[in-house]
Amino acid sequence: MSLPRAAYLKRLLNLYCGLPHTAARRPSRYDRQLAEQLFDRGLELPTIEAAFLLAMARRTRRDPKAPTLPAIRSLAYFLPLIEEVLQQRPDAGYLDYLRAQVDLSVQIPTDCGDR
């Protein structure tokens, strides 16, 4: 693990709270516990960030005629995508392509994970 626990948790929770389609302005107690479990499992932030990116791409690139999806209310939403990334890591070029297609330029609250 390249970051100390506190820095990892802060970065992960800030990123989660700043994602589009996410209802959280502050992480819940459960989100914090889950972030700690992800750290304890040794999951690297780039793996989790790739899962976030895949989720945002899939949500934003849906058929515009499809019903609107509800806001993401829990970090647990991303667990299946994290497992998907762990089983088959997307190519770096594909992730770069997704970054270009999905607008992730949101203002991430700096105090999201500080509580």
C-alpha positions as CSV (number, residue, x, y, z in Angstrom):
1,M,0.0,0.0,0.0
2,S,1.6,3.2,-1.1
3,L,-0.4,5.6,1.1
4,P,-0.8,5.6,4.9
5,R,-4.2,4.6,6.1
6,A,-5.5,8.1,6.9
7,A,-4.4,9.6,3.6
8,Y,-5.9,6.6,1.7
9,L,-9.2,7.0,3.4
10,K,-9.3,10.7,2.9
11,R,-8.5,10.4,-0.8
12,L,-11.0,7.6,-1.4
13,L,-13.8,9.3,0.5
14,N,-13.2,12.6,-1.2
15,L,-13.2,11.0,-4.6
16,Y,-16.4,9.1,-3.8
17,C,-18.2,12.2,-2.5
18,G,-17.2,14.2,-5.5
19,L,-18.4,11.9,-8.2
20,P,-21.3,12.8,-10.4
21,H,-24.4,10.7,-9.7
22,T,-23.5,10.4,-6.1
23,A,-25.9,11.8,-3.5
24,A,-23.3,11.8,-0.6
25,R,-21.9,15.2,0.4
26,R,-20.4,13.5,3.4
27,P,-19.6,9.8,3.7
28,S,-21.9,7.8,6.0
29,R,-20.5,5.7,8.8
30,Y,-21.0,2.6,6.7
31,D,-19.1,4.2,3.8
32,R,-16.2,5.0,6.1
33,Q,-16.2,1.4,7.4
34,L,-16.2,0.1,3.8
35,A,-13.3,2.3,2.9
36,E,-11.4,0.9,5.8
37,Q,-12.2,-2.6,4.7
38,L,-10.9,-1.8,1.2
39,F,-7.7,-0.5,2.7
40,D,-7.4,-3.6,4.9
41,R,-7.8,-5.7,1.8
42,G,-4.9,-3.9,0.2
43,L,-6.8,-2.5,-2.7
44,E,-4.9,0.2,-4.5
45,L,-6.6,3.5,-5.2
46,P,-6.0,3.2,-9.0
47,T,-8.1,0.0,-8.9
48,I,-11.0,1.7,-7.1
49,E,-10.7,4.8,-9.3
50,A,-11.0,2.5,-12.4
51,A,-14.2,1.1,-10.9
52,F,-15.5,4.6,-10.3
53,L,-14.7,5.5,-13.9
54,L,-16.4,2.5,-15.3
55,A,-19.5,3.2,-13.3
56,M,-19.6,6.8,-14.4
57,A,-19.1,5.8,-18.0
58,R,-21.9,3.3,-17.9
59,R,-24.3,5.7,-16.2
60,T,-23.6,8.6,-18.6
61,R,-23.4,6.6,-21.8
62,R,-26.8,4.9,-21.4
63,D,-29.6,5.2,-23.9
64,P,-31.0,8.7,-23.3
65,K,-34.5,7.3,-23.6
66,A,-33.9,4.9,-20.7
67,P,-35.4,5.9,-17.3
68,T,-33.2,8.1,-15.2
69,L,-31.1,6.2,-12.6
70,P,-31.4,7.1,-9.0
71,A,-28.4,8.8,-7.3
72,I,-25.7,6.5,-5.9
73,R,-26.2,6.5,-2.1
74,S,-23.4,4.2,-0.9
75,L,-19.9,3.3,-1.6
76,A,-21.1,-0.3,-1.7
77,Y,-22.6,0.4,-5.1
78,F,-19.1,0.1,-6.5
79,L,-18.2,-3.2,-5.0
80,P,-19.2,-5.3,-8.0
81,L,-17.2,-3.0,-10.3
82,I,-14.2,-3.2,-8.0
83,E,-14.4,-7.0,-8.3
84,E,-14.8,-6.7,-12.0
85,V,-11.6,-4.6,-12.3
86,L,-9.7,-7.0,-10.0
87,Q,-10.7,-10.0,-12.3
88,Q,-9.9,-8.2,-15.5
89,R,-8.0,-4.9,-15.3
90,P,-9.1,-2.6,-18.1
91,D,-6.3,-1.6,-20.5
92,A,-4.8,1.8,-19.6
93,G,-5.7,3.1,-23.1
94,Y,-9.3,2.2,-22.5
95,L,-9.4,4.0,-19.2
96,D,-7.9,7.0,-20.9
97,Y,-10.6,6.8,-23.6
98,L,-13.3,6.7,-20.9
99,R,-11.8,9.7,-19.1
100,A,-12.1,11.6,-22.4
101,Q,-15.7,10.5,-22.8
102,V,-16.9,11.0,-19.2
103,D,-16.9,14.4,-17.6
104,L,-15.4,13.7,-14.1
105,S,-14.3,17.3,-13.7
106,V,-16.4,18.0,-10.6
107,Q,-15.4,19.9,-7.5
108,I,-14.4,17.4,-4.9
109,P,-15.2,18.6,-1.4
110,T,-11.9,18.9,0.6
111,D,-13.6,18.0,3.9
112,C,-15.6,15.0,2.8
113,G,-13.4,12.4,4.5
114,D,-12.3,14.5,7.4
115,R,-15.0,13.7,9.8
